[in-house]
Amino acid sequence: MISILKNTNFRIPLKYHVLFWVAYFTLNLVRWGSYFDDYWYSLRSNLVEFPLHIVIVYFTIYHLIPKYILNKRYAEFFVFFMGALTFIYCVRTGLNYLLVTKNIWPEAEGVQNAFQFNHILAVMLGEFYVVAFVTAIKLTVEWVHEKQKADNLKKLQLRTELNFLKSQIQPHFFFNTLNNLYALTLEKSDVASSVVLKLSDIMQYVLYEVKAPKISLLTEINYIKNFLDLEQLGKDDEIESKIELNGNLEGVEVPPLLFLPFIENCFKHGRVDNPHLNVQIRFKIKENKKLIFTVENNFNKLVKTTKHGIGNSNVRRRLELLYGNQYKLEANVEKNNYKVKMSFPLEGY
């Protein structure tokens, strides 16, 4: 708690200080007025004592604690704090005697005189209680403030890392697509213009739409269809792809660019010495608000494929940041097919 006081620059607004002391004064007024059955006496005594409460509270919180406690000068703090309590006792006792009552300690039995041990102890403990009470409130408020600040910083760091991970995917995809377009232009293919239009749609999507933390799943699927069209242009005899949709996809939102790395891998690794590539993509929405995504492609088992690039590890890291342990991502080989299955909740991030 002391470290919070040391590190925070948070200041409680003045209006809350005023509201606190007014409420505390009112409570004491009613409490002692009811105790003595004399609200006029309670009002006068509290008008004397409360300014002194305020003085010692703020002197302790804003001067003694920062100067001595936070610098581990505990003995000096104790000396000055006891000195302040002694000063408050003398002023409070004198003012009560002059302005309020000659009976300096009416709540005690019998006639009591000032500057006796029991009276000094009772008054000092009362002042210590006020100081401790207000300090506890201040520490609690500043702890809550620091926790909120730490939570906001954590969210900002999370969003920054997610944006960085998304930015890693975009150049990776564009380089691949531009390489394909370059090959088509060298061949003077008639489909080059179609590629340019598809690429234009994809660039608009990537540059403008994926900045949001969530996008429509249908928009993402349309983006994937454009990608498949680009990969398949002029290669109908070599590539076959299909997207299967199950469940109600309307209104479903997902993190952008989460599925493409696995689909890209199908083409990157599946086409090596493989005369006919078959890619099957499935999106399924379950009743428990979970999305299940699978992508599967055939491949030549005799070909040793190279290691996957940043795509798979990138997606796994994004899933960890977004969903913690609520996601599943697994890949396995079934005969001549490589299959990736990913699932995550549609709510909660």
Stockholm file with secondary structure:
# STOCKHOLM 1.0

chainA/1-349         MISILKNTNFRIPLKYHVLFWVAYFTLNLVRWGSYFDDYWYSLRSNLVEFPLHIVIVYFTIYHLIPKYILNKRYAEFFVFFMGALTFIYCVRTGLNYLLVTKNIWPEAEGVQNAFQFNHILAVMLGEFYVVAFVTAIKLTVEWVHEKQKADNLKKLQLRTELNFLKSQIQPHFFFNTLNNLYALTLEKSDVASSVVLKLSDIMQYVLYEVKAPKISLLTEINYIKNFLDLEQLGKDDEIESKIELNGNLEGVEVPPLLFLPFIENCFKHGRVDNPHLNVQIRFKIKENKKLIFTVENNFNKLVKTTKHGIGNSNVRRRLELLYGNQYKLEANVEKNNYKVKMSFPLEGY
#=GR chainA/1-349 SS CHHHHHHCCCCCCHHHHHHHHHHHHHHHHHHHHHHHTCHHHHHHHHHHHHHHHHHHHHHIIIIIIIIIITTTCHHHHHHHHHHHHHHHHHHHHHHIIIIICSCSCTTSSSCCCTTCHHHHHHHHHHHHHHHHHHHHHHHHHHHHHHHHHHHHHHHHHHHHHHHHHHHHHHHHHHHHHHHHHHHHHHTTCTTHHHHHHHHHHHHHIIIIITTSSCEEHHHHHHHHHHHHHHHHTTCTTTEEEEEEEESCCTTCEECTTSSHHHHHHHHHHHTTTCSSEEEEEEEEEETTTEEEEEEEEECCTTSCCCCCCHHHHHHHHHHHHHHTTSCEEEEEEETTEEEEEEEEESSCC
#=GC SS_cons         CHHHHHHCCCCCCHHHHHHHHHHHHHHHHHHHHHHHTCHHHHHHHHHHHHHHHHHHHHHIIIIIIIIIITTTCHHHHHHHHHHHHHHHHHHHHHHIIIIICSCSCTTSSSCCCTTCHHHHHHHHHHHHHHHHHHHHHHHHHHHHHHHHHHHHHHHHHHHHHHHHHHHHHHHHHHHHHHHHHHHHHHTTCTTHHHHHHHHHHHHHIIIIITTSSCEEHHHHHHHHHHHHHHHHTTCTTTEEEEEEEESCCTTCEECTTSSHHHHHHHHHHHTTTCSSEEEEEEEEEETTTEEEEEEEEECCTTSCCCCCCHHHHHHHHHHHHHHTTSCEEEEEEETTEEEEEEEEESSCC
//
